Amino acid sequence: MHHFNYRDNELYCEDVPVKKIAEEVGTPFYLYSHATLKRHFMAFNEAFDGTRRLVCFSAKANTNLAILKLFESLGSGLDIVSGGELYRGLKAGFQPNRIVYSGVGKRIDEIDYALNTGILMFNVESLEELELINKRAGLLKLKAPIAIRVNPDVDPKTHPYISTGLKKNKFGIDIETAIEGYKVAKSLKNINVIGIDCHIGSQITEVQPFIDALKSIKVLINRLRDLKIEIKYLDIGGGLGITYNDESPPELNDYAGAIVKSLEGMPLQLILEPGRVIVGNAGILVTRVLYRKQGKDKEFIVVDAGMNDLARPSLYNAFHAIKPVVKSEDEPIKADVVGPICESGDFLAADRRISNVKKDDLLAVMSAGAYGFVMSSNYCSRLKLAEIMVRDDKFHVIRARQDYEDLIKGESIPPFL
Ligand SMILES: *Cc1c(COP(=O)(O)O)cnc(C)c1O
């Protein structure tokens, strides 16, 4: 459910006509609904009412400061995967002891930054990383709180690029090795073992893979107890899917209920790291039609947003619904919606039945709030887009559109040229 609805054939975000924003800020732009963001976070969090848990919004899904600040104010923690995300999280006001740090490739400077900040825990992804964190913590005269990210080898039945909990994936440590890892961790002077972590993938539309993962983890927790290693935090990652087209992901209460039930009798504090399910359907990408073009075989709608602005279609062949900002009476047509970039992979939709839009009409690319702006680039020296947040009947620019000066910031021509 979201707050992007038609009134008299015109698309609104909450109480603001999308067209009005386009007239004032130009196109393309990302547009988020405050009410939707808030409701999605609260609904997720409340689905776990009665259970000790910390919901750590996964920053990489959408790192805009205003959005992070909103979740912080609603009681969220933060799941980060880089020093940059830690910096943003702190800027947005997150308490360090509500931040967890995942990722297979943490650098020394990032580890030191997180240690000095005093985060809740590192989700460690390899034995070498464990040794390094121990060493850095020793130098800083600190104890590093850690969980080991285990790879439970379950198939999340999602796109291969966003499945992370299979043996063949680079993430986590398999269960057997994890036991060795915990033994090592326990023996290390500057490591404090407090948790266990797993994250099996993204855009998962069934409950079962989560439950399968928990099953392996429960076995592991019991084996660790036999070794006198007590686990306090169980971080089960994120990954819950959303409806882009015709997917029917589980209801939040069914997802939460199944997890809570599976952990009955285990005195653990849960950590959850939802990203997409909170922000995905709370944002859209608004773009303007530049040209209509009739190819030999197909029709093209050329718009002013491209794969550098929204990478998901070209990266994962992902589906995003595309709706007209002002509905017309015309029969829909079939066309490819393509961007201005010099790559054939530059499309937002292929062979799509779509409204019969004309030059200068506006289109809304739906479900673009997660992995949208954050994956955008300056490819072809295109300016990164503005981001707008609507609350009730007002809109706020939460990121200014880049200008040409921004494009060359930090570049320099050496004296010999
Ligand atoms: C990306 C990521 C998430 C969030 O995944 P969603 O599918 O957006 O919920 C959570 N945890 C980790 C470790 C991640 O890498």
The ligand as an ORCA input file, in Angstrom:
! r2SCAN-3c Opt
* xyz 0 1
  C      21.122     -5.529      1.123
  C      21.115     -6.087      2.489
  C      19.958     -6.032      3.276
  C      18.644     -5.481      2.787
  O      18.079     -6.314      1.841
  P      16.586     -6.030      1.311
  O      16.357     -7.109      0.335
  O      16.588     -4.688      0.696
  O      15.679     -6.123      2.497
  C      20.038     -6.498      4.571
  N      21.191     -7.023      5.066
  C      22.316     -7.111      4.323
  C      23.536     -7.683      4.918
  C      22.313     -6.648      3.019
  O      23.423     -6.735      2.283
*
